[in-house]
Every structure is written in C-alpha cells, then in structure tokens.
C-alpha cells in the first residue's frame, strides 16, 4: 500500500536530498505544496494531517510549531532539527548505536534524527560505555571537521562568496547545540568538550575522540577495535577497521554522497593511546540518509531502500 509523505522544509539542503532518495519509490507518494503555499500555516496544517508520515527539515522553533499543528492520532513524524533529540516521547533515530534502538524506532510515532556530529561520536563511544569498556564519567573530548553544507544555505553562500576561506573553527563558547544529545544518549556524567570546524568541501565529516587509555586503566586500543567490530558485525551501513595500512583519512572537495558510516580505531604500539575516528557524509548518515533509513524502519521496509551504499 502506498503511504503519503510530506516534507516540511522541502527546499532546504536536507529536504532536497531526502526527496532524491525517495524518487521513483512506489511505496511512497510525496505530498507537495505550491511555492506560494510553502509557508502558509493552513496549507501546511492540511498537508501534515493528511499525510501518513511527515519529515521536518526546519529550524527548531518551526519544527516545534509543525508538531503543534497535528490534530490526529495517526500522522508519524521524523524531525531532522535539534528540537526533540532529548525530548520525552521521542525515539532517538539512530538504529545502530545501541541494542533495541531499531525496535524503538519501528514502534514510535515520533522520531528525532540525530545530529551529524553526535552520530559519529555516539557510534564510537556509546557501545563501549554500555559494555563497560570505557567509563561514563570520563571527560571526553571530540574534535571534528565537516563540509560546509552542514551549515545550511547561509554557510554555503558564505563559502561561495569568500573563495579564500579554507577552514573555519567555531563553537568557541563551548556551548554547541549538539552537546546535550551526546551527553544524554551516551549516558555521560559530563558534557563533551567539543571542537567543531568546517573546511572547503561541500560534504563529508571526520569525528575524532582521542583517548588516553593508560590513564583509564588496563584497556587497550586493540580491545576497543574488537568490541566495535563485534558490535557492528552484520550492519549494512556501519563498518569498522583498525590501523592496518592506513596512514591518512581524507575528505575531498567533491566527494560523492554516501549513507555509510565508517569507524576507525588507531592506537600507538603499546595501545595505551587511541584515536577513535568516524567518517561519514554530513548530508547522508548525518541527515537525509538517516531520515530515510528511519522512514524505512517505521514503515516496515528494508531499511536501506533508497540509500546510497
């Protein structure tokens, strides 16, 4: 049976990439508003309540408003904003990062997409904390670099207008909007010290968590690699590898879209220093790809349908 989907905020970067992943799929019918009705509250209200699924690609306040427009008991929502990522009654839409999460998403009416940076951080750290291999009360640090598309239209335009801009470090007040979900969903005692930055590449992301394992106790990098490899075994989207023959990890200016998530564990010869690194597409597994994966799970379909593998 064909199910209807309304993307509220369909002309933004995330909304456009969601629509691309849904193109040609007979399981879904996309509900679209004419240009002059996209911001009309009554038109949006009707589209939201007439649809089986709504995907919100909006700023936080607008996403909260959109949810308030629902006046039925059936419309199911996927929110790509930050607004509901730690809210009661919302399932966290990261199927792989802990046991039982896929089932929680499948049965939920309201699902909040993870942030792109937290996707990398939680994929690396959450399973290890749940296993007891890493402590929940450690003061974790995360360094990350992203393609400029993660900043939306304003940052895309800035990089177009400032051709000499190569690297931008931000979040210097140590109060980034992604921090609460990392703490809550990682089960952490302390906030993460988060150092985000942007480079002159349209898409792509590296998220790194450096660890002084020697200060934690007897755990070593090789054990973390074994744990993550075992935890994600069989995943179609998440892969894990160690140092091997790798001497560098790259993001190119024009990387192709992907919905995969790659995890790496690097350690010194003795294993008491480690660098946990996630590589993903901030517009793929970090946004649009995750939304479509969650949609597939909620609709009872193959969760990788329409994704870029």
C-alpha positions in Angstrom: 0.0 0.0 0.0 1.3 3.4 -0.9 2.0 5.7 2.0 2.0 9.5 1.8 4.9 11.7 2.9 5.0 15.4 3.4 8.5 17.0 3.7 8.0 20.3 5.6 11.0 22.4 4.6 11.4 20.5 1.3 13.5 23.2 -0.5 16.4 23.1 2.0 19.5 21.0 1.6 18.3 18.2 3.8 14.8 18.2 2.3 16.1 18.1 -1.3 18.4 15.1 -0.6 15.6 13.2 1.2 13.4 13.7 -1.9 16.2 12.4 -4.1 16.4 9.2 -2.1 12.6 8.8 -2.3 12.4 9.5 -6.1 11.0 6.5 -8.0 9.9 4.6 -5.0 6.4 3.1 -5.4 6.0 2.6 -1.6 5.6 6.3 -1.1 3.7 9.3 -2.6 5.2 12.7 -1.9 2.8 15.4 -0.9 3.9 18.8 -2.2 2.7 22.3 -1.7 2.9 25.0 -4.4 5.6 27.6 -4.0 3.2 30.3 -2.7 1.8 27.9 0.0 5.0 26.5 1.4 4.9 28.9 4.4 1.1 29.1 4.7 0.2 27.7 8.1 -3.2 26.4 7.0 -1.8 24.7 3.9 0.9 23.1 6.0 -1.6 22.0 8.6 -3.7 20.3 6.0 -0.6 18.6 4.4 0.7 17.4 7.8 -2.6 16.0 8.9 -3.4 14.4 5.6 -0.1 12.5 5.4 1.0 9.2 6.9 4.5 10.5 7.5 5.9 14.0 8.0 9.6 14.7 7.8 10.6 18.1 9.3 13.5 19.8 7.8 13.1 23.1 9.6 14.7 25.3 12.3 14.0 24.2 15.8 11.2 26.7 16.5 9.4 25.9 13.2 9.7 22.2 13.9 8.0 22.7 17.3 5.3 24.7 15.6 4.8 22.0 13.0 4.3 19.3 15.6 1.7 21.5 17.3 -0.3 21.6 14.1 -1.0 17.8 14.3 -4.6 17.2 15.3 -4.9 13.5 14.6 -3.6 10.3 16.3 -2.0 8.7 13.2 0.5 11.0 11.5 4.0 9.9 12.3 6.9 12.3 12.4 10.6 12.3 11.7 12.2 15.6 12.9 15.6 16.4 11.4 16.0 19.5 13.7 17.6 19.7 17.1 14.3 20.4 18.8 13.3 16.9 20.0 16.6 15.0 20.3 16.4 14.7 24.1 12.6 15.2 24.4 10.3 12.8 26.2 8.1 10.8 23.9 10.6 10.9 21.0 12.6 7.9 19.9 16.2 8.7 19.0 16.6 7.9 15.4 20.0 6.1 15.4 19.2 2.5 14.8 22.6 1.0 15.2 24.2 2.7 18.2 22.6 0.6 20.9 20.7 -2.7 21.3 17.0 -2.3 20.9 17.0 1.1 19.2 15.9 -0.2 15.9 12.8 -1.7 17.5 12.1 1.5 19.4 12.2 3.4 16.1 9.9 0.9 14.4 7.2 1.3 17.0 7.5 5.0 17.5 5.1 7.7 16.3 7.7 10.5 16.9 11.4 10.0 15.9 14.1 12.6 16.2 17.0 12.3 13.7 20.5 12.5 15.4 22.8 15.4 14.7 25.6 14.7 12.3 28.4 15.2 14.8 26.7 13.2 17.5 26.2 10.3 15.0 30.0 10.0 14.8 30.6 10.4 18.5 27.9 8.1 19.7 28.7 5.4 17.1 32.3 5.3 18.5 31.7 5.7 22.2 28.2 4.6 23.2 28.7 0.9 22.7 32.0 0.9 24.6 30.4 2.7 27.5 27.4 0.4 27.5 29.8 -2.6 27.6 31.8 -1.1 30.5 34.9 -0.9 28.4 35.0 2.9 28.7 33.9 4.9 31.8 30.7 7.0 31.7 32.3 9.6 34.0 35.4 10.3 31.8 35.8 14.0 30.5 35.6 13.1 26.8 36.9 15.4 24.0 35.7 15.4 20.4 37.4 17.1 17.5 35.5 17.3 14.3 35.6 18.7 10.8 32.7 19.0 8.4 31.9 20.0 4.9 30.3 23.4 4.7 26.9 22.1 3.6 26.2 21.2 7.2 25.7 24.9 7.9 22.8 25.2 5.5 22.2 27.9 2.9 23.9 30.7 4.8 27.2 28.9 5.2 27.0 27.5 1.6 26.6 31.1 0.4 29.5 32.3 2.5 31.9 29.7 1.1 30.8 30.7 -2.4 31.3 34.4 -1.7 34.6 34.0 0.2 36.8 31.9 -2.1 39.9 32.2 0.2 38.0 30.7 3.1 39.5 27.3 3.7 39.0 26.5 7.4 36.5 27.8 10.0 36.6 26.9 13.6 33.5 27.7 15.6 31.6 26.8 18.8 34.3 28.7 20.7 31.9 29.4 23.6 31.8 25.6 24.3 28.0 25.6 24.1 27.2 23.8 20.8 23.6 22.7 20.3 24.7 19.1 19.7 26.2 18.7 23.2 23.0 17.7 25.1 22.3 14.7 22.9 25.8 13.4 23.2 25.6 13.5 27.0 22.1 12.1 27.3 22.3 9.3 24.7 25.9 8.5 25.6 24.9 8.1 29.2 27.7 10.5 30.2 28.3 12.2 33.5 30.0 15.3 32.0 29.5 17.4 28.9 31.8 16.6 26.0 34.4 19.2 25.2 33.5 19.7 21.5 35.8 21.4 19.0 33.9 21.6 15.6 35.3 23.1 12.4 34.3 23.5 8.7 36.5 23.0 5.6 36.2 23.9 1.9 34.5 20.7 1.0 30.8 20.5 0.2 30.1 17.3 2.1 31.9 14.8 4.4 32.9 14.7 8.0 35.5 13.3 10.3 34.7 13.0 14.0 37.6 12.1 16.4 37.6 11.1 20.0 41.2 10.9 21.4 41.7 8.7 24.4 44.5 8.4 26.9 43.7 4.8 27.7 46.7 4.5 30.0 45.1 7.0 32.4 41.8 4.9 32.4 43.3 1.6 33.4 44.3 -1.6 31.6 42.0 -1.3 28.5 44.0 -1.0 25.2 43.1 0.1 21.7 43.0 -3.4 20.3 40.2 -4.3 22.7 38.2 -1.3 21.6 38.6 -2.3 18.0 37.5 -5.9 18.8 34.4 -4.6 20.7 33.3 -2.2 18.0 33.9 -4.8 15.3 31.8 -7.3 17.2 29.0 -4.8 18.0 28.5 -3.6 14.4 29.0 -7.1 12.8 26.4 -7.6 10.1 25.5 -3.9 9.8 24.8 -2.9 6.2 25.7 0.8 6.8 28.4 0.8 9.6 31.8 -0.7 9.1 34.8 -0.9 11.5 38.5 -1.2 10.8 41.8 -0.6 12.6 45.0 1.0 11.6 46.1 -1.7 9.0 47.8 0.0 6.1 46.1 3.4 6.6 48.3 6.4 7.0 45.7 9.1 6.5 42.0 9.7 6.3 40.7 12.2 3.6 37.8 14.4 2.7 37.8 15.6 -0.8 36.1 18.8 -2.1 33.7 16.8 -4.3 33.1 13.5 -2.5 30.2 11.5 -3.8 27.1 11.2 -1.5 27.0 8.2 0.8 24.8 6.9 3.6 27.5 4.7 5.1 29.3 5.3 8.4 33.0 4.2 8.7 34.6 3.8 12.1 38.3 3.5 12.7 40.4 2.7 15.8 44.0 3.8 15.8 46.5 3.2 18.6 50.2 3.5 19.4 52.3 0.4 19.5 51.6 -0.2 23.2 47.9 0.6 22.7 47.6 3.0 25.7 46.9 6.0 23.3 43.9 5.7 21.0 42.2 7.8 18.3 38.6 6.8 17.6 37.5 8.3 14.3 34.2 8.2 12.4 34.0 9.2 8.7 30.5 10.0 7.3 28.6 12.2 4.9 27.1 15.0 7.0 24.2 15.1 4.5 23.9 11.3 4.3 24.1 9.3 7.6 24.3 12.7 9.3 21.0 14.0 7.9 19.0 12.9 4.9 20.1 9.3 4.7 19.3 8.8 8.4 15.9 10.3 7.9 15.1 7.9 5.0 16.5 4.9 7.0 14.2 5.8 9.9 11.3 6.2 7.5 12.0 2.7 6.1 12.2 1.2 9.6 8.9 2.9 10.7 7.2 1.8 7.5 8.4 -1.8 8.0 10.5 -1.8 4.8 14.1 -2.8 4.0 15.9 -0.1 6.0 18.5 0.5 3.3 15.9 1.1 0.5 16.7 4.2 -1.5 20.0 4.7 0.4 23.4 5.3 -1.2 25.6 2.4 -0.4 
